[in-house]
Amino acid sequence: MSPYRRGFKSMLPIAPGIIPFGAVMGTVSADAHLSFFQTVSMNLIVFAGAAQLAAVDLMNHQAAVLVVVATGLIINLRFLLYSAALSPIVQNESFFKKFISAFCVTDQSYAVMTAEQDKFKTNHEAVQFYLGSCLCMMIVWQSSVVAGYIFGNFAPKSLSLDYAIPLSFVALLIPTLKNSKYVMVALFSAVVSLLLYKLPFKTGLIATAILGICFAIFLTRKKAAK
């Protein structure tokens, strides 16, 4: 089996977890009165589920454009680490493959790549595997968002989707709470977000993210000093 096909196949077990998240994204986009073209364009240009959900929610609440962009950048900061880890693998590939590899970085594709990295004989084989997994991720994500958007248009008006985005982020958050430090940072951020909720232009979200990062750094240094 070719590396492309192995990569594509390796992503299939993760697909069931992607589908409902994509469906929520599509449904919320419809509820926020984004056009089908706008929704699909965001998918193709951004391709970052958590950032897209946050952006749609902020736009739906008339947040300033700068706040929407800054929030997306903060949420996607982790991709800098993923890209840095993948950089040595793609360094000898063409510019086009480097561009596609960078664009398609997701939590899922990085996790699959990391799990299989010791099985590749060459970096080129690893890149082929990675791109195959990315293709599967792209197809599943795009399809589920489109399906969510279409069915969202037919959803009863009485069906409130106000809690869809927060619940999606809670679902993303819970698996990351691996130890007491993560739990403390999550609780700290929750309290700060409540205190700063009424700041204008939704800037409380950015302030909370920055303070949460600072608190995490403080806890890490405190532990290292012991």
C-alpha positions in Angstrom: 0.0 0.0 0.0 1.3 3.4 -0.9 2.2 6.0 1.8 -0.6 8.2 0.5 -3.2 5.5 1.0 -1.8 4.5 4.4 -2.0 8.1 5.5 -5.6 8.4 4.2 -6.6 5.1 5.9 -5.0 6.1 9.2 -7.2 9.1 9.5 -10.5 7.1 9.0 -10.8 6.0 12.7 -10.6 9.7 13.7 -13.3 10.7 11.3 -16.3 10.0 13.6 -15.0 12.6 16.0 -14.6 15.2 13.2 -18.0 14.8 11.7 -20.1 16.2 14.6 -17.7 19.1 15.1 -17.9 20.0 11.4 -21.7 19.7 11.5 -21.8 22.1 14.4 -19.6 24.5 12.4 -21.9 24.4 9.4 -25.1 24.7 11.5 -23.8 27.6 13.5 -22.7 29.4 10.3 -26.2 29.0 8.9 -27.7 30.3 12.1 -25.3 33.3 12.0 -26.7 34.1 8.5 -23.4 33.4 6.7 -24.0 32.5 3.0 -23.1 29.1 1.7 -20.3 30.7 -0.3 -18.9 32.5 2.8 -19.0 29.3 4.8 -17.2 27.2 2.2 -14.7 30.0 1.5 -13.8 30.2 5.2 -13.4 26.4 5.2 -11.0 26.6 2.2 -9.0 29.6 3.4 -8.8 29.1 7.1 -9.2 25.3 7.7 -9.0 25.6 11.4 -12.1 24.4 13.2 -11.7 26.0 16.6 -10.7 29.3 15.1 -13.6 29.2 12.7 -16.1 28.5 15.4 -14.7 31.4 17.5 -14.7 33.7 14.5 -18.4 32.9 13.6 -19.4 33.4 17.2 -17.7 36.8 17.5 -19.0 37.9 14.2 -22.5 36.9 15.3 -22.0 39.2 18.3 -20.8 42.1 16.2 -17.2 42.0 17.6 -14.6 44.2 16.0 -12.7 42.7 13.0 -9.4 43.1 14.9 -10.8 41.1 17.8 -11.9 38.3 15.4 -8.5 38.2 13.7 -6.5 38.3 17.0 -8.7 35.6 18.5 -8.1 33.3 15.6 -4.3 34.0 15.7 -4.2 33.2 19.5 -6.2 30.0 19.1 -3.9 28.8 16.2 -0.6 29.6 18.0 -0.1 25.9 18.6 0.3 25.3 14.9 3.6 27.1 15.1 4.9 24.3 17.3 3.4 21.6 14.9 4.9 23.3 11.9 8.3 23.6 13.6 8.2 19.9 14.3 7.3 19.0 10.7 9.8 21.4 9.1 12.8 19.0 9.0 10.6 16.4 7.3 9.5 18.6 4.4 12.7 20.6 4.0 13.7 18.8 0.8 10.3 18.9 -0.8 9.0 21.4 -3.4 7.6 24.8 -2.4 4.1 23.6 -3.3 4.3 20.6 -1.0 5.7 22.7 1.8 2.8 25.2 1.3 0.2 22.4 1.3 1.8 20.7 4.3 1.7 23.9 6.3 -1.8 24.8 5.3 -3.1 21.3 6.2 -1.6 21.2 9.7 -4.3 20.2 12.2 -4.3 18.5 15.6 -5.5 15.3 14.0 -3.0 15.2 11.1 -0.1 16.0 13.4 -1.2 13.4 15.9 -1.4 10.7 13.2 2.0 11.7 11.8 3.6 11.7 15.2 2.2 8.2 16.0 3.7 6.7 12.8 6.9 8.7 12.5 9.2 5.8 13.5 7.9 3.6 10.7 9.0 5.7 7.7 12.2 4.8 5.8 12.6 8.3 4.3 11.3 11.8 4.9 9.7 11.7 1.4 7.6 8.7 2.5 6.6 10.5 5.7 5.5 13.5 3.6 3.4 11.3 1.4 1.8 9.7 4.4 1.1 13.0 6.0 -0.5 14.5 2.8 -2.7 11.4 2.5 -4.0 11.9 6.1 -4.5 15.6 5.3 -6.6 14.7 2.2 -8.9 12.5 4.3 -9.2 15.2 7.0 -10.0 17.8 4.4 -12.7 15.7 2.7 -14.4 14.7 6.0 -14.3 18.3 7.4 -15.6 20.0 4.3 -18.3 17.4 3.8 -19.5 17.6 7.4 -19.6 21.4 7.4 -21.5 21.5 4.2 -24.0 18.9 5.6 -24.4 20.9 8.8 -25.0 24.1 6.8 -27.7 22.5 4.7 -29.5 20.8 7.5 -29.0 24.0 9.6 -31.1 25.9 7.1 -33.9 23.4 7.6 -33.6 23.4 11.4 -36.7 24.8 13.3 -36.3 28.4 14.2 -37.2 27.5 17.8 -34.1 25.3 18.0 -31.6 27.5 19.9 -27.9 27.0 18.9 -26.6 29.5 21.4 -24.8 26.7 23.4 -23.4 24.8 20.4 -20.1 26.7 20.2 -19.4 26.7 24.0 -20.2 23.0 24.2 -17.9 22.3 21.3 -15.0 24.1 23.0 -15.7 22.2 26.2 -15.5 19.0 24.2 -12.1 20.1 22.9 -10.9 21.3 26.3 -11.7 18.2 28.5 -9.1 15.8 26.8 -6.4 18.4 27.4 -6.8 18.4 31.2 -4.0 15.9 31.8 -2.8 17.1 35.2 -3.5 19.6 38.0 -1.6 22.4 36.2 -3.9 22.2 33.2 -7.0 22.1 35.4 -5.8 25.1 37.4 -5.2 27.1 34.2 -8.6 26.1 32.9 -10.3 27.2 36.1 -8.3 30.4 36.3 -9.2 31.3 32.7 -12.9 30.5 33.4 -13.0 32.9 36.4 -11.1 35.6 34.5 -13.4 35.3 31.5 -16.4 35.9 33.7 -14.8 38.9 35.3 -13.9 40.5 31.9 -17.0 39.4 30.1 -18.4 42.9 29.7 -15.3 44.5 28.2 -16.2 46.3 24.9 -15.7 44.7 21.5 -15.3 41.2 23.1 -11.7 42.2 24.1 -12.2 40.2 27.3 -11.7 37.0 25.3 -8.2 38.1 24.2 -7.3 39.4 27.7 -8.4 36.1 29.2 -6.2 34.2 26.7 -3.2 36.3 27.5 -3.7 36.1 31.2 -4.2 32.4 31.0 -1.0 31.9 29.1 0.9 34.1 31.7 -0.6 32.0 34.5 0.5 28.8 32.8 4.0 30.1 32.4 4.0 31.2 36.1 3.0 27.7 37.2 5.6 26.0 35.0 8.4 28.2 36.3 7.2 27.7 39.9 7.4 24.0 39.5 10.8 24.1 37.8 12.2 26.2 40.7 11.3 23.5 43.3 
